[in-house]
Amino acid sequence: MEEAVTKKFVHEDSSHIIALCTAIEACLGHLLKRRAAGFLRSDKIAALFTKVGKVYDTASEVCRKVQEQLQQQSELTRTQSVGHEPLRRQGSSTTNRPPQPLSAQAIKHIWVRTALFEKVLDKIVQYIVDNSSKYYEREALMHDSVFGPILAALLVGPCALEYTKLKTSDHFWTDPSANELVQRHRIHGAHRGQDVSAGRRPALGIRKRQSSGSMSEDRFAASAREYVESLHQNSRTHLLYGKNNVLVQPKKDMEVLRGYLSLHQAGDNLTLKWTPNQLINGTLGDCDLEKSIYWDYALTVPLRQIVCIHCHQPDCGGTLVLVSQDGIQRPPLHFPPGGHLLAFLSCLETGLLPRGQLEPPLWSQKGKGKVFPKLRKRSSTARLIDQDRSDEEQTAADYVFRIVYPGYRYDIISFLPTSVPLKMLCQNMKRQIVSRAFYGWLAYCRHLSTVRTHLSALVNHNIVPPDRPCEASGGLSKEVWSKYQKDCKNYKELELLRLVYYGGVQHEIRKEVWPFLLGHYKFGMGKKDMSQIDAKISERYQQVMREWKACEVIVKQREKEMQSAIFAKLSSGSSIDSHVLRLVHRDSTLSNEVFMSVDEPDASSQETPSGEDSTPTMTTVAPPAALPPEERPLVEFDSPDSGLPSSRNYSVTSAHSQILSSIDDGQSTEEEGGGTEEGRTLGGRQDSLTEDRLCSQLDKLVTNGAAIELLDTVALNLHRIDKDVQRCDRNYYYFTTGNLEKLRNIMCSYVWEHLEMGYVQGMCDLLAPLMVILDDECLAYSCFTQLMKRMSQNFPNGGAMDTHFANMRSLIQILDSELFELMQQNGDYTHFYFCYRWFLLDFKRELLYEDVFAVWEVIWVAPRISSQHFVLFLALALVTVYREIIMDNNMDFTDIIKFFNEMAERHDVQHILKIARELVHKVQSLMDNK
């Protein structure tokens, strides 16, 4: 139970499971009747489950699954015994992975384990307890009226837990934290060899992954590790022959190298490999240059490409030369003394059967096994001495073996010896080369057409490169900004945006630059125009503030009256009206949580599309509407939890305008009273008089039923805003009580103007960084309004989120097909729900505050420079940075959610931005056919 609490699951091969199963079997086997245990059966538990399964369906289903597991195990055992397969190394579990051999402990406790993992063991034990007289002696533990039911009750807890299959036998190693995975990745990439990104590929026959970019250094380490492991017997290939200290001279003017020669069989294919000992032993250390050279010397030769084998037998050892179909000879392989050349040819001949064979074949000799064929050496001197002296006949020391495939119809080996003119052969080869080149070009054109169709709308087709890399990487500096302010009319806006895109904004001038980037000001404006905009925004903001604050007074007054009415009814003993009760408790039943707060471990969890607690999910404050606000006369509230009558429709515009007119009337009266001496004398009583006047005017509206629903919506939004403001970035130094009050004012003002959307959790996260940089209430309000023109589409009543997911699917499917295939295989999380929080908040929760500033600036200017969908390329870059970790650990949806949650605020943002810009440029180049 402790393991389940700390990790949210228990490993199936955990020692706790073994101990639990042992104890349960001891209880079930105590004084079991002989007829229930079976007279001749050694496995009493199997007999008991089988007998119970005949009368109890739940136990019958467990019996069926156990039989399936045992059958699979027997088939695996038979396959391994025939093919001499070794024990397989367990990797990460995937949905399409072939069944793995069961451990000895798993087979021993297979009946109890299966029932436990199916979460029905408690039910089966309870059935056995209820019918214990059929199966047990009177003194048995299961027959006891106290102990039997206690055992069944104790198993309810374990049967409610989640269990998972181990990736390796050591679950502490195979279920690491994100930090542990990153550290392992760095360790693997510390001693790097050749940089394969330069286009050179080690001659190892390693299957190159079709990734979007060049193979990274860490990728090369993984390939090298896989290659060395492939030299041994494994689950995919059989090792037919292996010999160390086989000598090869890769080039003429080089020393002879010792290496490991091996012959592998995978299905019908034979592969010969020779690897320098330096690569296997790892003796190179950090010498990258030498290591890259040794990789180039390694050999991987498919035997299908080999036509002839030349064998030379000098006094010591033997030499073997492979000749391929194109006539090229591979470097000679020098075997050490001791008959190793003959042993190799014998293994090769065995591996070629039944489809291929050596010609001439090796001979079989009694007591010696395979031997070289006895061929007379052609020597005129020997013939002249005595052609009849067979006992002194000299046998050949050199042999030429051909590899033939008699059943292969188009065997090139049988085609070459025929007397076909050389000119015809060359013409045929020429036609084949041209044909392959044409079809390769045609496939590329089709691929490019597909890419253009799917990705053309994601990037700008006009590429804006960093003409001066040093200046561009430096970003928008204070000096450049000063030059712009002195000559703003003639300064090119695109030049400024280019600097921001490639290098960000210097922190000291962010307060001045951000209003331009967000659209509060326009580039080229003079100070006079900017002052006029500030004045208009300030006037508008103050007006909005007065409106919602006055409405807030009304809302609070109504809540007080409702509470008083409830208390009065409670005191009198009368029943409370259900409608009033629902209004009071509406905030406890409604929730618009978008995601769990990282700062609040006790926050209520929300159900996500994948079932993960940490993934965002949303509920709208007001129902989504298909029409824009100006064309939406009616909004219907029919949520069963809202406490509002579902059959009532009301006009938002009408009710809103009536309330505003009542507020304006109150304000005009207030202004008239404030202009006189008496008004100034009353001073402190003015607010209460205004509230009373507003309440009285609202009562007239309420009597007509025009504003009740609207006030309830406002009250609900105010409550949610208050809840989120109090917990918004509370650990950041800026958010003191006073600044939190400003943040609340801005948020309430925005929501008051957008009641059709309302407040959704996450909006405070978008406003907070603006407050930190701008430190001005009116300016932050205006910039936030501009920002939400784009970001509001990510919230419930916008449709941008589904578009983001679809575009991410297209991007990864085209640019990194291998990663896309992994996502499909491991539970198919190509819906990309793990990116939800990234898109919703522009990566705000994933980064440190200082990094949020840098990322947001690039996102804001990207539409003019590279792409209106730059957030997609940021998300793709974030996945690409950890691509090798995801691939090497075979992550499924749960793993990737856990990994990125743990990696929050720990990313190298400048590196991620660099990769994102490169990805955009790559897609732009594809569009431009470069």
KABELQUI-V56256 format. One record per pair of residues at least 6 apart in sequence whose ideal C-beta (glycine too) atoms are under 7 Angstrom apart, sorted by the first residue. I is the first residue (numbers start at 1). GAP is how many residues later the second one is. D is the distance in whole Angstrom. If there is no record, write none. Layout:
((I & GAP & D) (I & GAP & D))
This chain:
((1 & 156 & 6) (3 & 7 & 5) (3 & 11 & 7) (3 & 13 & 6) (4 & 6 & 5) (4 & 157 & 5) (8 & 154 & 7) (9 & 153 & 4) (9 & 154 & 6) (9 & 155 & 5) (10 & 6 & 7) (10 & 7 & 7) (10 & 151 & 6) (10 & 153 & 5) (11 & 153 & 6) (11 & 155 & 5) (11 & 160 & 4) (12 & 105 & 7) (12 & 151 & 5) (12 & 152 & 7) (12 & 153 & 5) (12 & 154 & 7) (13 & 90 & 7) (13 & 153 & 5) (13 & 156 & 7) (14 & 157 & 7) (17 & 96 & 7) (18 & 87 & 5) (18 & 91 & 7) (20 & 138 & 7) (21 & 88 & 4) (21 & 91 & 5) (21 & 92 & 6) (24 & 88 & 5) (25 & 20 & 5) (25 & 84 & 7) (25 & 87 & 6) (27 & 114 & 6) (27 & 115 & 7) (27 & 124 & 6) (28 & 17 & 6) (28 & 20 & 6) (28 & 114 & 7) (29 & 15 & 5) (29 & 16 & 7) (30 & 110 & 5) (30 & 111 & 5) (30 & 112 & 7) (31 & 105 & 6) (31 & 106 & 4) (31 & 108 & 6) (31 & 109 & 4) (32 & 12 & 6) (32 & 16 & 6) (32 & 103 & 6) (32 & 104 & 6) (33 & 102 & 6) (33 & 103 & 6) (33 & 104 & 6) (36 & 11 & 7) (36 & 12 & 6) (36 & 15 & 6) (36 & 99 & 4) (37 & 7 & 4) (37 & 10 & 5) (37 & 11 & 7) (38 & 9 & 4) (41 & 6 & 5) (45 & 66 & 5) (45 & 67 & 7) (46 & 65 & 6) (48 & 87 & 7) (49 & 10 & 6) (49 & 13 & 7) (49 & 14 & 6) (49 & 62 & 5) (50 & 13 & 6) (52 & 7 & 4) (52 & 72 & 7) (52 & 75 & 7) (52 & 76 & 6) (53 & 6 & 4) (53 & 7 & 4) (53 & 10 & 4) (56 & 71 & 5) (58 & 62 & 5) (58 & 65 & 6) (58 & 66 & 6) (59 & 65 & 5) (62 & 52 & 6) (62 & 53 & 5) (62 & 56 & 6) (62 & 58 & 7) (62 & 62 & 7) (65 & 49 & 6) (66 & 44 & 6) (66 & 45 & 6) (66 & 48 & 5) (69 & 33 & 7) (69 & 41 & 6) (72 & 27 & 5) (73 & 28 & 7) (73 & 29 & 5) (76 & 23 & 7) (76 & 25 & 5) (79 & 6 & 7) (83 & 155 & 7) (84 & 154 & 7) (85 & 150 & 6) (86 & 147 & 5) (88 & 12 & 7) (88 & 147 & 4) (90 & 10 & 6) (90 & 76 & 7) (90 & 77 & 6) (90 & 78 & 5) (90 & 79 & 7) (91 & 76 & 6) (91 & 799 & 6) (92 & 75 & 5) (92 & 797 & 6) (92 & 798 & 3) (93 & 72 & 5) (93 & 74 & 6) (94 & 731 & 5) (94 & 732 & 5) (94 & 796 & 6) (95 & 730 & 6) (95 & 731 & 6) (95 & 732 & 6) (96 & 729 & 6) (106 & 7 & 6) (112 & 9 & 7) (115 & 6 & 4) (115 & 9 & 6) (116 & 42 & 6) (116 & 43 & 7) (117 & 46 & 5) (119 & 40 & 4) (119 & 41 & 7) (120 & 39 & 7) (121 & 34 & 5) (121 & 38 & 5) (122 & 30 & 6) (122 & 33 & 4) (122 & 34 & 5) (122 & 37 & 5) (125 & 26 & 6) (125 & 27 & 5) (125 & 30 & 6) (126 & 26 & 4) (128 & 7 & 6) (128 & 14 & 6) (129 & 13 & 6) (129 & 19 & 4) (129 & 20 & 6) (129 & 23 & 5) (132 & 10 & 5) (132 & 11 & 4) (132 & 16 & 6) (133 & 10 & 7) (136 & 6 & 5) (136 & 7 & 4) (137 & 6 & 7) (141 & 6 & 5) (141 & 7 & 7) (142 & 6 & 5) (166 & 8 & 6) (167 & 7 & 4) (168 & 6 & 5) (177 & 725 & 6) (178 & 721 & 5) (178 & 724 & 4) (178 & 725 & 5) (179 & 723 & 7) (181 & 704 & 5) (181 & 708 & 6) (181 & 718 & 7) (182 & 703 & 7) (185 & 33 & 6) (185 & 699 & 6) (185 & 700 & 5) (188 & 30 & 6) (188 & 33 & 5) (188 & 34 & 7) (189 & 28 & 5) (189 & 29 & 4) (189 & 32 & 6) (191 & 95 & 6) (192 & 25 & 4) (192 & 28 & 7) (192 & 29 & 6) (192 & 96 & 6) (193 & 27 & 6) (193 & 31 & 7) (193 & 95 & 6) (193 & 98 & 4) (193 & 99 & 5) (193 & 102 & 6) (194 & 6 & 7) (194 & 8 & 7) (194 & 26 & 7) (194 & 97 & 7) (194 & 98 & 3) (194 & 101 & 6) (195 & 22 & 7) (196 & 18 & 7) (196 & 19 & 4) (196 & 24 & 5) (197 & 17 & 3) (197 & 18 & 6) (201 & 7 & 7) (202 & 93 & 4) (202 & 94 & 6) (202 & 96 & 7) (203 & 93 & 6) (203 & 95 & 6) (203 & 96 & 7) (203 & 97 & 7) (204 & 23 & 5) (204 & 91 & 7) (204 & 94 & 5) (204 & 96 & 5) (205 & 95 & 3) (206 & 17 & 5) (206 & 21 & 6) (209 & 609 & 5) (210 & 607 & 5) (210 & 608 & 6) (211 & 605 & 6) (211 & 607 & 6) (212 & 603 & 4) (212 & 604 & 5) (216 & 668 & 6) (218 & 666 & 5) (219 & 665 & 6) (222 & 662 & 7) (222 & 666 & 6) (228 & 52 & 6) (231 & 29 & 6) (231 & 31 & 5) (231 & 42 & 6) (231 & 44 & 6) (232 & 7 & 7) (233 & 6 & 4) (236 & 30 & 6) (237 & 27 & 4) (237 & 28 & 6) (237 & 29 & 4) (238 & 26 & 7) (238 & 27 & 5) (239 & 23 & 6) (239 & 25 & 6) (240 & 23 & 4) (240 & 24 & 7) (240 & 25 & 5) (240 & 107 & 5) (240 & 111 & 5) (241 & 21 & 7) (241 & 22 & 4) (241 & 103 & 6) (241 & 106 & 4) (242 & 18 & 7) (242 & 20 & 5) (243 & 18 & 5) (243 & 97 & 6) (244 & 16 & 5) (245 & 13 & 5) (245 & 91 & 6) (246 & 13 & 6) (246 & 15 & 4) (246 & 28 & 6) (246 & 87 & 6) (246 & 88 & 7) (246 & 89 & 6) (247 & 9 & 5) (247 & 11 & 6) (247 & 87 & 4) (248 & 8 & 7) (248 & 9 & 6) (248 & 11 & 6) (248 & 26 & 6) (248 & 83 & 5) (248 & 85 & 6) (249 & 7 & 5) (249 & 82 & 6) (250 & 7 & 7) (250 & 47 & 4) (250 & 81 & 6) (257 & 19 & 5) (257 & 40 & 6) (258 & 19 & 5) (259 & 15 & 5) (259 & 16 & 5) (259 & 17 & 5) (259 & 18 & 6) (260 & 15 & 5) (260 & 17 & 7) (260 & 20 & 6) (261 & 13 & 5) (261 & 72 & 6) (262 & 11 & 5) (263 & 7 & 7) (263 & 9 & 6) (263 & 84 & 6) (263 & 85 & 6) (263 & 88 & 7) (264 & 7 & 5) (264 & 9 & 7) (265 & 86 & 5) (268 & 87 & 6) (269 & 33 & 7) (269 & 35 & 7) (270 & 33 & 4) (270 & 81 & 5) (270 & 82 & 7) (271 & 29 & 7) (271 & 30 & 7) (271 & 31 & 6) (271 & 32 & 7) (272 & 29 & 5) (272 & 31 & 6) (273 & 26 & 7) (273 & 27 & 5) (274 & 24 & 7) (274 & 25 & 4) (274 & 59 & 7) (275 & 23 & 5) (276 & 18 & 5) (276 & 21 & 6) (276 & 22 & 6) (278 & 6 & 6) (278 & 16 & 5) (279 & 15 & 5) (279 & 16 & 7) (279 & 19 & 7) (284 & 6 & 6) (284 & 7 & 5) (299 & 31 & 7) (301 & 21 & 6) (301 & 29 & 6) (303 & 100 & 7) (305 & 19 & 5) (305 & 20 & 6) (306 & 16 & 5) (306 & 17 & 7) (306 & 18 & 6) (306 & 97 & 6) (307 & 16 & 6) (307 & 17 & 6) (307 & 18 & 5) (307 & 95 & 7) (307 & 96 & 7) (307 & 106 & 5) (307 & 109 & 7) (308 & 15 & 4) (308 & 92 & 6) (308 & 93 & 7) (308 & 94 & 6) (309 & 11 & 6) (309 & 13 & 6) (309 & 92 & 4) (309 & 94 & 7) (310 & 11 & 4) (310 & 13 & 7) (310 & 90 & 6) (311 & 7 & 6) (311 & 9 & 6) (311 & 30 & 6) (311 & 87 & 7) (311 & 88 & 4) (311 & 90 & 7) (312 & 6 & 7) (312 & 7 & 4) (312 & 86 & 5) (313 & 84 & 5) (316 & 21 & 5) (317 & 17 & 6) (317 & 18 & 5) (317 & 19 & 5) (317 & 20 & 5) (318 & 17 & 5) (318 & 23 & 3) (319 & 13 & 5) (319 & 14 & 7) (319 & 15 & 5) (320 & 12 & 7) (320 & 13 & 5) (320 & 15 & 7) (320 & 21 & 6) (321 & 8 & 6) (321 & 9 & 7) (321 & 11 & 5) (322 & 8 & 4) (323 & 6 & 5) (325 & 87 & 5) (335 & 6 & 5) (342 & 28 & 7) (342 & 30 & 7) (345 & 17 & 6) (346 & 16 & 6) (346 & 24 & 4) (349 & 8 & 7) (349 & 9 & 5) (349 & 12 & 7) (349 & 13 & 6) (352 & 6 & 7) (352 & 51 & 7) (355 & 50 & 6) (355 & 52 & 6) (356 & 47 & 6) (356 & 48 & 7) (356 & 49 & 5) (357 & 47 & 6) (358 & 43 & 5) (358 & 45 & 7) (359 & 42 & 7) (359 & 43 & 5) (359 & 45 & 5) (360 & 13 & 5) (362 & 8 & 5) (362 & 9 & 7) (362 & 10 & 7) (362 & 11 & 7) (363 & 8 & 5) (363 & 10 & 5) (363 & 11 & 7) (364 & 6 & 6) (365 & 6 & 5) (372 & 27 & 6) (374 & 21 & 6) (375 & 20 & 7) (375 & 21 & 4) (376 & 17 & 6) (377 & 17 & 5) (377 & 18 & 6) (377 & 19 & 5) (379 & 15 & 6) (382 & 12 & 6) (402 & 11 & 6) (403 & 10 & 7) (404 & 7 & 7) (404 & 9 & 5) (404 & 10 & 7) (405 & 6 & 5) (405 & 8 & 7) (448 & 478 & 7) (448 & 481 & 7) (451 & 363 & 6) (451 & 475 & 5) (452 & 475 & 6) (454 & 356 & 5) (454 & 360 & 6) (455 & 355 & 6) (455 & 356 & 7) (455 & 359 & 7) (455 & 468 & 5) (456 & 471 & 6) (458 & 349 & 6) (458 & 409 & 6) (458 & 411 & 5) (458 & 414 & 7) (458 & 465 & 7) (459 & 407 & 6) (459 & 408 & 5) (459 & 461 & 6) (459 & 464 & 5) (459 & 465 & 5) (459 & 468 & 7) (460 & 406 & 6) (460 & 407 & 6) (461 & 463 & 7) (461 & 466 & 6) (463 & 458 & 7) (463 & 461 & 5) (463 & 465 & 7) (464 & 34 & 6) (464 & 401 & 5) (464 & 402 & 7) (466 & 6 & 4) (466 & 36 & 5) (472 & 26 & 7) (472 & 27 & 6) (472 & 30 & 4) (472 & 31 & 6) (473 & 29 & 6) (473 & 30 & 5) (474 & 29 & 5) (475 & 24 & 6) (475 & 25 & 7) (475 & 28 & 3) (475 & 29 & 4) (475 & 30 & 6) (475 & 31 & 6) (476 & 20 & 6) (476 & 23 & 5) (476 & 24 & 5) (476 & 29 & 5) (476 & 30 & 6) (476 & 37 & 6) (477 & 29 & 5) (478 & 28 & 5) (478 & 30 & 6) (478 & 31 & 5) (480 & 19 & 7) (481 & 28 & 5) (481 & 31 & 7) (481 & 32 & 7) (484 & 7 & 5) (484 & 12 & 6) (488 & 36 & 6) (489 & 35 & 6) (493 & 30 & 4) (494 & 370 & 7) (496 & 27 & 7) (497 & 364 & 4) (497 & 367 & 5) (497 & 368 & 6) (498 & 367 & 6) (500 & 357 & 5) (500 & 361 & 5) (501 & 357 & 6) (501 & 360 & 5) (501 & 361 & 6) (501 & 364 & 4) (501 & 365 & 7) (504 & 350 & 5) (504 & 353 & 5) (504 & 354 & 7) (505 & 8 & 5) (505 & 352 & 5) (510 & 263 & 5) (510 & 343 & 7) (511 & 262 & 6) (511 & 263 & 6) (511 & 264 & 7) (514 & 259 & 6) (514 & 260 & 7) (514 & 269 & 7) (515 & 6 & 5) (515 & 264 & 6) (515 & 268 & 6) (516 & 7 & 6) (517 & 340 & 6) (517 & 343 & 5) (517 & 344 & 6) (518 & 265 & 4) (518 & 268 & 5) (518 & 269 & 6) (518 & 342 & 6) (519 & 267 & 4) (520 & 259 & 7) (520 & 262 & 5) (520 & 263 & 5) (520 & 266 & 6) (521 & 9 & 6) (521 & 12 & 7) (537 & 241 & 5) (537 & 245 & 5) (538 & 240 & 5) (541 & 208 & 6) (541 & 237 & 5) (541 & 240 & 5) (544 & 205 & 5) (544 & 208 & 6) (544 & 209 & 6) (545 & 200 & 6) (545 & 204 & 6) (546 & 121 & 7) (547 & 113 & 6) (547 & 116 & 6) (547 & 205 & 6) (548 & 200 & 5) (548 & 201 & 6) (548 & 204 & 4) (550 & 113 & 5) (550 & 144 & 6) (551 & 108 & 6) (551 & 163 & 6) (552 & 166 & 6) (553 & 138 & 5) (553 & 141 & 7) (554 & 140 & 6) (554 & 141 & 6) (554 & 144 & 5) (554 & 157 & 7) (555 & 156 & 6) (555 & 159 & 6) (555 & 160 & 5) (555 & 163 & 7) (557 & 138 & 6) (558 & 153 & 7) (562 & 18 & 6) (562 & 21 & 6) (562 & 22 & 6) (565 & 15 & 7) (566 & 10 & 6) (566 & 14 & 7) (566 & 18 & 7) (569 & 7 & 5) (582 & 61 & 3) (583 & 60 & 5) (583 & 129 & 7) (586 & 56 & 6) (586 & 57 & 4) (586 & 130 & 6) (587 & 129 & 6) (587 & 132 & 5) (589 & 52 & 4) (590 & 51 & 5) (590 & 52 & 6) (590 & 126 & 7) (591 & 28 & 6) (592 & 26 & 7) (592 & 27 & 5) (592 & 28 & 7) (592 & 29 & 5) (592 & 128 & 6) (592 & 168 & 5) (592 & 169 & 6) (593 & 11 & 7) (593 & 13 & 5) (593 & 168 & 5) (594 & 22 & 5) (594 & 23 & 7) (594 & 24 & 5) (594 & 166 & 6) (594 & 167 & 4) (594 & 168 & 5) (594 & 246 & 7) (595 & 21 & 4) (595 & 242 & 6) (596 & 7 & 5) (596 & 9 & 6) (596 & 10 & 7) (596 & 17 & 6) (596 & 18 & 6) (597 & 6 & 5) (597 & 130 & 6) (598 & 247 & 7) (599 & 128 & 6) (599 & 131 & 7) (600 & 127 & 6) (605 & 8 & 4) (606 & 11 & 5) (607 & 10 & 6) (608 & 7 & 4) (608 & 9 & 5) (608 & 225 & 7) (609 & 222 & 7) (609 & 224 & 5) (610 & 223 & 5) (610 & 283 & 6) (612 & 282 & 7) (612 & 285 & 5) (614 & 283 & 6) (614 & 287 & 5) (615 & 218 & 6) (615 & 219 & 7) (615 & 221 & 6) (615 & 282 & 6) (616 & 220 & 5) (616 & 221 & 5) (616 & 224 & 6) (618 & 142 & 6) (618 & 177 & 7) (618 & 178 & 5) (620 & 176 & 4) (620 & 177 & 6) (621 & 95 & 7) (621 & 96 & 6) (621 & 137 & 3) (621 & 138 & 6) (621 & 139 & 6) (622 & 13 & 6) (622 & 91 & 7) (622 & 133 & 7) (622 & 134 & 6) (622 & 135 & 7) (622 & 136 & 5) (623 & 12 & 7) (623 & 13 & 7) (623 & 14 & 7) (624 & 172 & 6) (624 & 173 & 4) (625 & 7 & 5) (625 & 10 & 7) (625 & 131 & 7) (625 & 172 & 7) (629 & 127 & 5) (632 & 124 & 7) (633 & 18 & 6) (633 & 20 & 7) (634 & 15 & 5) (634 & 17 & 6) (635 & 17 & 5) (635 & 121 & 6) (636 & 13 & 5) (637 & 7 & 5) (637 & 72 & 6) (638 & 8 & 4) (644 & 65 & 6) (644 & 68 & 6) (648 & 61 & 7) (650 & 56 & 7) (650 & 59 & 5) (650 & 60 & 7) (652 & 58 & 7) (652 & 103 & 7) (652 & 104 & 7) (654 & 52 & 7) (655 & 51 & 5) (655 & 52 & 5) (655 & 55 & 4) (656 & 54 & 7) (658 & 43 & 6) (658 & 48 & 6) (658 & 49 & 7) (659 & 48 & 6) (662 & 32 & 6) (662 & 35 & 4) (662 & 36 & 6) (663 & 31 & 6) (665 & 32 & 7) (666 & 24 & 5) (666 & 27 & 5) (666 & 28 & 5) (669 & 24 & 7) (670 & 16 & 6) (670 & 20 & 5) (673 & 6 & 4) (673 & 9 & 7) (673 & 13 & 7) (674 & 6 & 7) (674 & 12 & 7) (698 & 9 & 7) (701 & 6 & 5) (702 & 6 & 6) (713 & 42 & 6) (713 & 45 & 7) (717 & 34 & 5) (717 & 41 & 5) (717 & 42 & 5) (718 & 30 & 7) (720 & 39 & 5) (721 & 23 & 6) (721 & 26 & 5) (721 & 27 & 6) (721 & 30 & 7) (721 & 38 & 5) (724 & 37 & 6) (724 & 40 & 5) (725 & 15 & 6) (725 & 18 & 6) (725 & 19 & 5) (725 & 22 & 7) (725 & 39 & 6) (728 & 7 & 7) (728 & 15 & 7) (728 & 36 & 4) (728 & 40 & 6) (729 & 6 & 6) (729 & 39 & 5) (732 & 117 & 6) (734 & 38 & 5) (739 & 32 & 7) (742 & 29 & 7) (742 & 35 & 5) (743 & 21 & 7) (743 & 24 & 6) (743 & 25 & 7) (743 & 28 & 6) (745 & 32 & 6) (746 & 21 & 6) (746 & 31 & 6) (746 & 34 & 6) (746 & 35 & 5) (746 & 38 & 6) (747 & 12 & 7) (747 & 16 & 6) (747 & 17 & 6) (747 & 20 & 6) (749 & 32 & 6) (750 & 34 & 6) (750 & 35 & 6) (750 & 38 & 7) (751 & 7 & 6) (751 & 8 & 5) (757 & 35 & 6) (757 & 38 & 7) (757 & 40 & 6) (760 & 35 & 5) (760 & 36 & 6) (762 & 78 & 6) (762 & 79 & 6) (765 & 76 & 5) (765 & 79 & 5) (765 & 80 & 7) (766 & 21 & 6) (766 & 25 & 6) (766 & 75 & 6) (766 & 78 & 7) (767 & 17 & 5) (769 & 75 & 7) (769 & 80 & 7) (769 & 83 & 5) (769 & 84 & 7) (769 & 87 & 7) (770 & 10 & 5) (770 & 13 & 5) (770 & 14 & 6) (771 & 9 & 5) (773 & 80 & 7) (774 & 6 & 5) (774 & 9 & 6) (792 & 6 & 6) (793 & 6 & 7) (793 & 7 & 4) (794 & 6 & 5) (794 & 7 & 6) (794 & 45 & 6) (794 & 46 & 5) (801 & 38 & 6) (804 & 35 & 5) (804 & 68 & 7) (805 & 26 & 6) (805 & 27 & 5) (807 & 62 & 6) (807 & 65 & 5) (808 & 24 & 5) (808 & 27 & 6) (808 & 64 & 6) (808 & 67 & 6) (809 & 21 & 6) (809 & 23 & 7) (811 & 61 & 6) (811 & 65 & 5) (812 & 7 & 6) (812 & 8 & 5) (812 & 64 & 7) (813 & 7 & 5) (819 & 64 & 6) (819 & 68 & 7) (820 & 10 & 7) (822 & 65 & 6) (823 & 6 & 5) (823 & 7 & 5) (824 & 6 & 6) (826 & 64 & 7) (826 & 65 & 7) (826 & 66 & 4) (827 & 65 & 5) (827 & 66 & 5) (829 & 64 & 4) (834 & 59 & 7) (834 & 62 & 5) (834 & 63 & 5) (834 & 66 & 6) (835 & 40 & 5) (837 & 8 & 6) (838 & 8 & 6) (838 & 37 & 5) (839 & 32 & 6) (842 & 14 & 6) (842 & 17 & 6) (842 & 29 & 7) (843 & 12 & 6) (843 & 31 & 6) (844 & 8 & 5) (845 & 59 & 6) (846 & 58 & 5) (846 & 61 & 7) (847 & 8 & 6) (847 & 58 & 6) (847 & 60 & 6) (847 & 62 & 6) (848 & 57 & 5) (851 & 58 & 4) (854 & 55 & 6) (855 & 19 & 7) (855 & 54 & 6) (855 & 58 & 7) (858 & 12 & 7) (858 & 55 & 6) (859 & 11 & 5) (859 & 12 & 6) (862 & 8 & 4) (866 & 54 & 5) (867 & 6 & 7) (867 & 53 & 5) (870 & 46 & 7) (870 & 50 & 7) (873 & 43 & 4) (873 & 46 & 5) (873 & 47 & 5) (874 & 38 & 7) (874 & 42 & 5) (876 & 43 & 6) (877 & 35 & 5) (877 & 38 & 4) (877 & 39 & 4) (877 & 42 & 6) (878 & 34 & 6) (880 & 35 & 6) (881 & 30 & 7) (881 & 31 & 6) (881 & 34 & 6) (886 & 10 & 7) (889 & 6 & 7) (891 & 8 & 7))
